[in-house]
Amino acid sequence: MQIIRWQGTTPPKEQELRQRMQREGLSSYSWSNGPGYRYAVHTHHYEKVLYCLHGSIRFELPDKLDNAGAAEAVDLAPGDCMILPANTAHGALVGAQGVTCIEAPRY
């Protein structure tokens, strides 16, 4: 898994992120959820490339444990990118302001 933190001083615009993904040959789509929405643990047969556009989301990785034996978690804020390898088990919890993400499969 790779996390790329947004380095800009202002959050990115949706069009900017879509163009970035398109330059990489990815066909993106967006989705949103309200505060506290939870995704059950699941996998995908493709690599997931995801940008957080608005709000926040925490991805939980039950098969990756930290030093205390707890499931690893990754918090994403606007502009942050997560590249999740195929077949990686993950769940998610949407933050207090909800979330909008842009993602694309990479085969």
Secondary structure, 3 states (H helix, E strand, C coil): CEEECCCCCCCCCHHHHHHHHHHCCCCCEEEEECCCCEEEEECCCCEEEEEEEEEEEEEEEEEEECCCCCEEEEEECCCCEEEECCCCCEEEEEEEEEEEEEEEEEC
